[in-house]
Structure formats: C-alpha cells, structure tokens
Amino acid sequence: MTVTTVVGAQWGDEGKGRIVDYLAQEAELVIRFQGGDNAGHTVINEYGKFALHLVPSGIFNAGTRCIVGAGTVVNLDTLLTELADLEAAGVETSQLFIDERAHLILPFHRQLDGAEERARTGDWAVGTTKRGIGPTYADKSGRHGIRVGELLDPAWLKERLEQLVLRKNRELAHFDLRPVSVDELLALCAGWREQVGGRIVDTLPLIREAVKAGRDILLEGQLGVMRGLDWGIYPFVTSSSPTAGGACVGAGIPPRAIDEVLGITKVYATSVGGGPFPTELEDETGERLRQVGGEYGATTGRPRRCGWLDGVALGYAGWINGFTGIAATKLDVLDSFEELRICVGYRLGQEVLRHVPTTRVQEQVEPIYEAWPGWLADTTDIRRWADLPGNAQRYLRRVEELAGAPLRYVSVGPEREQLIVL
Ligand code: IMP
C-alpha cells in the first residue's frame, strides 16, 4: 500500500510509460500530474501498441481509476481521439476522470506556440512540440486561462471567454493570425461538454479518500527534471514541473503522503529540442544509439539527440526529486557496444564541476568521462539480476551510485515482461 511518484530523471523519454504500465497492474489510482499532450508514452501490451499522450498508462488495468490531474493542460480533442482508439482496441475507459481545475488547451494556444517558436531566432528555438503547452500555462499563471470545469457552466464560460478573447486577439494580430470569436469557442466547448462532460469532476475527494484508505496510488509525470520549468535548462524547458514536488501540487497530494519516488533513467541519454546537452554524441556512436534504441519522438517523430549517460545530471535529479529508488531502462540497447562511457563531471576551463550549472554555463562545459567495458551479450531474454553479465551488473551499480538510490527495475526490451525486478 504505497503512494508512488514516477518521475523522469533526465530530459524526458526515459521510459516512464512502460514502468507505470507495469506498476499500474497493482495500482488502484493513477494520476497524471503535469503537462499535456506533448507527452508520448509508448506502451506495448496484450491490447496492442499505443502512443498515449494524455491518458494515464493505468487505463489498461480494468480495476484502476485514472485521473488527468489538476496540474495538467488538456487538449480535449486529443483526449477524445485517444479514448476512441483505446475503446476500439477493447480497453475499458469508464474510470477515466479529468480534474475540473486542469486547464484547457484551445486551438489558438497551439497556433501561438508555433508562432512563438518561429519568432525565436538563431539557436533560441526551444523545439516545442507545438501542442500549445507553453501558451496555455502562460495563460494559467497570467490568470486568464480557462479551467476544464468551466465548460460545465455555459454562462460563466461565456464571460470568461470574453475576457480571454480580448487579450488573445491582440496577440494573434501581432503574429498575423486569424482572430477568434467567443461564439466559435463556445461552440467548440459545447461539443466537448457533450462528449466528456461526465468525466469532468473535482477529483480531490476521490484522491483524499484513496490516500486515507491506504490504497496503492501512482503519480505519473511527463518529461524529466532537465526539461522542468524551475530546475531544467531554462528557457529550453516545458512550462510545468515534472518533479516529485510538482507531483504533490499537480495531483493534490501532500508531500508527507508520498512514500516512494521512483526515478526513471535510460542507461544512456537522449534529449529532444534545443538547449545544452553536454554528453551529446554527434558522431557514429550517437547515430548507432539512435538506430538501436529507436530514438525518435513518440509525439513528433523527431530524431532524438543521443549521448552517453550523464551521471552529474542523474545525481541532480536524485536530489531534486529525493529518489527512493530508480528504474534503469533500455539496457538491451547497449548490448552490442564494446565500450561505454558515463559522464562524472564537467570541465569548465581549468575548473572541474561536479554539479549541474545553470544553462548559460552548461553550454560551455565539456564532459569528463569514465570508461566502462561493454558486456557484448544479448540481455533481452534475461529476467533475473543474477543472470545479467557481470559487466552489465557493474555498469548498473555505478548508475545506482550516481543516482543515489537503490536500483529497483531494469528493463531489457519494450514488452511488459522484459523487466528485471530487483
Ligand atoms: P513543450 O513541452 O512542447 O512546450 O516543449 C518544451 C521542450 O520540452 C522542448 O524542448 C521539447 O522538445 C521538450 N519536450 C516536450 N515534450 C517532450 C516529450 O514528451 N519528450 C521529450 N521532449 C519533450
């Protein structure tokens, strides 16, 4: 009976979805606590292969209630498509709820996201997913945003939209984009109300009851700390906090109710979008990691930047989140590499840094590597720690040491059962 938070320990795409999919088999409640349909969790199970953007991966477990939490931003069209796909595959979706405090992504948010990206010059593009995440969170913190629950009250919604549209049309005009009208937004919202209105609730009573009853609860984040708004490589970040602290705020669970914080890290590193990435390999080895690891974005299909594991960033993620355990994913991708490297420090001129500096400084550092021998053996059929090659065990123990928390899971392939539980 635990409350477990699953967070990304890198730049996102660590394989959180498959770990949540595994843990959700026991969970009674799964809550997605931040982000929107910029996420892309690929889950492969007996129902098929799904790229989930919004729906928590717990949806596949019939007994599990799933919540799109208060801290998220929601594109209801994406949600409806996802639900339709799941239902077509025979997945039961009646236990999916959306918190009334989550914010609505409206079509102009996506347009503004694209326009803002195009307006960034030189190397300053964030490389956003253009899903409207930044503009929606900006409206939320600017106190103009529309909460999902406001859909349920047309008269109130009309007044809120009138206020918002006044501002937004000035912004849209700035980018030569078509103005929006309150009427078209109201019509869009009416359609959404009809299709998902029954799923929009105040989730806090459900959550409080579940915590008090000691149920197994999973909090599922998107992205990783290095793309987090506060502690990531700002401004090349998303607009919410994908950390254990963010989980408490976004889900509505007090910090002291969290029992476990599971950090998910690949055994190498990837990043999508702009900004510093000290261990990036822009050579054959990087290309090999990309090919063997199938490193293309689940949401945008973009090739991911690939590199060696950054142990400094991993230690930073461990501190910010307070990991109580870690899961190391995609071990099998390294099966054919003769020599591996792990970054254990950064060189900055004459100085050696053992911590993650701010973005400006991170752009200038050179990684300091440790070399590790590969294991040159197929690990995809291994299910017990003791059966892993010695070199793989030693490499993973080093990963554990750098993360500062015990290794709990090792994944050796995308299927649900390709997992070693320690
Ligand atoms: P946004 O979240 O779409 O605003 O994008 C902000 C930054 O986070 C960009 O650099 C994106 O490439 C990155 N990002 C957003 N979602 C994901 C994801 O699911 N995986 C990896 N990177 C992402």
Residues whose N, C-alpha, C, O or C-beta is under 5 A from the ligand:
A	BS01	IMP	W11 G12 D13 N38 A39 G40 V126 G127 T128 T129 K130 R131 I133 G134 R227 F236 V237 T238 V272 G273 G274
